[in-house]
Amino acid sequence: MSYRFFQNRACEFFPCHHISEHSQEAFNCLFCYCPLYPFPDCGGRYWMLQNGLKDCSNCTLPHYEYDLIVNKLIEKYPGASSAKTESMT
C-alpha cells in the first residue's frame, strides 16, 4: 500500500469522471475532494458557474497528478512542510 495512491472501487461514484476503462487502473481517489479547489491558479481544467462556484467535473488533475498537488500545496503553504520536518526530529 502506498501513501501516494488509494482507490475505492466500491464507492458508488467510482469513477467520478468519465474516463476510459484503461485509465481506471491508475485513477487515484486519494484526493477525492481536490485540496486545490480554493485556488484560482490550481492548474486544473475548470470553469466558473454564474453563482461563483467552480465546476471541476472535467478536471482529473487530483486523480493522476499526486506530485503536482503536493508541490502546489507546499507552494501555497511554505511553512507547513518545514514544520512537519522539524516535529519529526
Secondary structure, DSSP 8 states (H G I E B T S, - for coil): --TT----TTSTT-SSS---HHHHTT---TTSS-TTTT-TT--S--EE-TTS-EE-TT--HHHH-HHHHHHHHHHHSHHHHHHHHHHT-
